[in-house]
Amino acid sequence: MTDFSKTRALFDLPDGVIYLDGNSLGALPTAVPARVAHMIAAEWGKELIRGWNSAGWMTMPRRVGDRVGKLIGAPPGTVVMGDTLSIKVYQALAAAIALNPGRRVILSDSGNFPSDLYMAQGLIRTLGGALELKVSDPEAIEGAIDQTIAVLMLTEVDYRTGRLHDMAALTRKAHEAGALTVWDLAHSAGALPVDVLAADADFAVGCTYKYLNGGPGAPAFIYVAPRHSDAAAPALSGWMGHEAPFAFDLDYRAGHGIERMRVGTPPILALAALDAALDVWEGVSLQDVRKASIALSEFFIREVERRCLQLVLASPRRPEQRGSQVSFRHPDGYAIMRAMIDRGVIGDFRAPDALRFGFTPLYLGEEDVRRAVEIMADVINNRRWDKDDYRRKELVT
Ligand SMILES: *Cc1c(COP(=O)(O)O)cnc(C)c1O
């Protein structure tokens, strides 16, 4: 059994804040500042360029990748860190397309995060426009898988509503139709049990600044199924993915296995922060996290529906159909969220009208949720949000 009172002590949250946005930016693990300070002073400061060997910087994308791999059911040597998630989506999609020549349709859904769709659109333009992106309704996705599909590219958990796709079933369906799959685990990794190997995913990608608490802009990950790892052609053929970067050959030769998904110099400061953040998962069972997250979100929905009658649930009602977040709709959702944040309850807002709340049992308990709903009810029922200042949109919502 995971002891959540112990995991909570591993995080540094400001007093007076109830943090319901770990689905967007995870909280700061207490161990991170010292680890990053050590990396800067003792490794960068003292080792200088030698650090690439003596401090193991060069192998860090693989070592940290293996730690992330454990949380998504990926065997050692199949995950590597680097770049941002948008870049990793592009790489995975380009490699999957090349592995399925003769087909020209990429299938996704309207619940996907826009950046994933934008990257697909950009890739299609780069490839000369011979491919086509089809965007289905999330509910109709299974029926849209047919013999024309080259790649099924989906995000397992919908960023807006929290709706959870059945990764194993959709992958099976895609494979039966002769398609490959690219799964985006941005809202899954660290939020619920994921098993890319059992689901037989071809490629998977994700970020580490959400439920994995790696910090703003933390490096992304990419998983390539072992059967593809020496066949996948890297679209972004940077020197760090070369078979021998320090041979400085003029021609690119793809590195072995997952190494070829590296692009350029890895972000060592950010990897050090993430590596320290991943320590909180030692002794944590994702089954326990899932159970606790469902209990918290069920309690939240019940309390909100009892006390905030103007809000409409935007997430699936059945917990097994949700990830670890809950959204409610309200036409003045943005101003409501700003007023809540002013009172210490931090969630976020997604256009046009969704108030979004993430449940992260590692550092959130039932008492926090009870208190959050109390403040929310006060803001809504007493129209405390009804101020021009709260309606003014900030750069990031
Ligand atoms: C958060 C998120 C992103 C963000 O991509 P970045 O390149 O890290 O900015 C992309 N896709 C999905 C599905 C996300 O949830």
The ligand as an SDF file (V2000), in Angstrom:
LIG
                    3D

 15 15  0  0  0  0  0  0  0  0999 V2000
    0.6620   19.2770  -22.6750 C   0  0  0  0  0  0  0  0  0  0  0  0
    0.5210   18.6700  -24.0090 C   0  0  0  0  0  0  0  0  0  0  0  0
    1.3420   19.0610  -25.0860 C   0  0  0  0  0  0  0  0  0  0  0  0
    2.3380   20.1690  -24.9630 C   0  0  0  0  0  0  0  0  0  0  0  0
    3.4210   19.9990  -25.8250 O   0  0  0  0  0  0  0  0  0  0  0  0
    4.7870   20.7630  -25.5440 P   0  0  0  0  0  0  0  0  0  0  0  0
    5.5880   20.5720  -26.7690 O   0  0  0  0  0  0  0  0  0  0  0  0
    5.3950   20.1480  -24.3230 O   0  0  0  0  0  0  0  0  0  0  0  0
    4.4690   22.2070  -25.2870 O   0  0  0  0  0  0  0  0  0  0  0  0
    1.2090   18.3850  -26.2910 C   0  0  0  0  0  0  0  0  0  0  0  0
    0.3030   17.3940  -26.4420 N   0  0  0  0  0  0  0  0  0  0  0  0
   -0.5100   17.0100  -25.4320 C   0  0  0  0  0  0  0  0  0  0  0  0
   -1.4940   15.9010  -25.6430 C   0  0  0  0  0  0  0  0  0  0  0  0
   -0.4450   17.6500  -24.1960 C   0  0  0  0  0  0  0  0  0  0  0  0
   -1.2640   17.2950  -23.2090 O   0  0  0  0  0  0  0  0  0  0  0  0
  1  2  1  0
  2  3  1  0
  2 14  2  0
  3  4  1  0
  3 10  2  0
  4  5  1  0
  5  6  1  0
  6  7  2  0
  6  8  1  0
  6  9  1  0
 10 11  1  0
 11 12  2  0
 12 13  1  0
 12 14  1  0
 14 15  1  0
M  END
$$$$
